[in-house]
Amino acid sequence: MSAVLDAIIYRFTNPSDTLGGLANSEKIEFNLASAPDDTGRLVGQKFRMSRDINIHPNPRRALDQVQDSLLGLLDVHLRGYFIKHSTTLGPKNFFNWQVDTATNANFPFGRFGLQLNGFANGILNLTPTTTEGYILYDVEVDDVEDPRDEAQFNAQLYRNGDIAVIP
């Protein structure tokens, strides 16, 4: 699988935050000109969309009736690794982000943003606002023996707030 170019996961705190003005502790860039320290590689990404449905039993008759309650969940899975894991800031950022809050008064639907320009025409790209954002839900970092000095990761984000059909 080819690497995704220009992939960035980041966190905002204040409405005046911009991607270009973030400190290294607030972003992880992958593959090209990586920040905070040129060690992040993103090798896999996928998204899953689930509908909310209500099933109404219809005993001893035709099939149960299913009520469509529209899109209920959009989650994004990122898979990659960090080289030089003993010195890279990527795992430290993930750790600190998970310890801290995923929302605040400025970003009630999620403080996290995502850019995956090389995947699915950028449909998952999102800058957090007062009406939408990502919540970093799950992070797993694994120290692997071979190749040495590499830490693999899996991260899962949930999209929260408004979502619309892409024109």
Residue pairs with C-beta under 8 A, 6 or more apart in sequence:
1 43
1 44
3 30
3 31
3 41
3 42
3 43
4 30
4 31
4 42
4 45
4 116
4 117
4 118
4 119
5 31
5 32
5 117
5 118
6 31
6 32
6 115
6 117
6 118
7 29
7 30
7 31
7 42
7 45
7 78
7 115
7 116
7 117
7 118
7 119
8 19
8 27
8 28
8 29
8 30
8 113
8 114
8 115
9 27
9 28
9 78
9 112
9 113
9 114
9 136
9 155
9 157
10 19
10 22
10 26
10 27
10 28
10 112
10 113
10 114
11 22
11 26
11 27
11 97
11 111
11 112
11 113
11 136
12 22
12 26
12 106
12 107
12 111
12 112
12 113
12 127
12 128
13 26
13 104
13 106
13 111
14 106
15 106
15 130
17 26
19 27
19 113
19 115
19 127
24 35
24 36
24 37
24 89
25 36
25 89
25 92
25 93
25 96
26 93
27 35
27 36
27 93
28 34
28 35
28 36
28 40
28 89
28 90
28 93
28 94
29 35
29 36
29 40
30 40
30 41
30 42
30 80
31 40
31 41
31 42
34 40
36 88
36 89
36 90
36 93
37 84
37 87
37 88
37 89
37 90
39 82
39 83
39 84
39 85
39 87
39 88
39 90
40 80
40 82
40 88
40 90
41 80
41 81
41 82
41 83
42 78
42 79
42 80
43 79
43 80
43 81
44 77
44 78
44 79
44 80
45 76
45 77
45 78
45 79
45 116
45 119
46 76
46 77
47 74
47 75
47 76
47 77
47 120
47 124
48 73
48 74
48 75
48 77
49 71
49 73
49 74
50 71
50 72
50 73
51 68
51 69
51 70
51 71
51 72
52 69
52 70
52 71
52 72
52 73
53 66
53 67
53 68
53 69
54 66
54 67
54 69
55 64
55 65
55 66
55 67
56 64
56 65
56 66
56 67
57 64
58 64
58 65
71 163
73 158
74 158
74 159
74 163
75 137
75 156
75 157
75 158
75 159
76 114
76 124
76 134
76 156
76 157
76 158
76 159
77 154
77 155
77 156
78 153
78 154
78 155
78 156
78 157
79 152
79 153
79 154
79 155
80 152
80 153
81 150
81 151
81 152
81 153
82 88
82 90
82 91
82 150
82 151
82 153
83 149
83 150
84 149
85 91
85 143
85 149
85 150
85 151
86 149
88 151
90 151
90 153
91 141
91 151
91 153
94 136
94 139
94 141
94 153
94 155
95 139
95 141
97 112
97 136
97 139
98 136
98 139
101 111
102 110
102 111
102 112
102 135
102 136
102 137
103 109
103 110
103 111
103 133
103 135
104 111
106 130
107 128
107 129
107 130
107 133
108 130
109 128
109 129
109 130
109 131
109 132
109 133
109 135
109 160
109 161
110 128
110 132
110 133
110 134
110 135
110 158
110 159
110 160
110 161
111 128
111 133
112 128
112 133
112 134
112 135
112 136
112 157
113 126
113 127
113 128
113 133
113 134
114 124
114 125
114 126
114 134
114 157
115 122
115 125
116 122
116 124
116 125
117 125
123 166
124 159
126 132
126 133
126 134
126 159
128 134
129 161
131 161
131 162
132 159
132 160
132 161
132 162
132 163
133 159
133 160
133 161
134 157
134 158
134 159
134 160
135 157
135 158
135 160
136 155
136 156
136 157
137 156
137 157
137 158
138 154
138 155
138 156
139 153
139 154
139 155
139 156
140 153
140 154
140 155
141 151
141 152
141 153
142 151
142 152
142 153
143 151
144 150
144 151
144 152
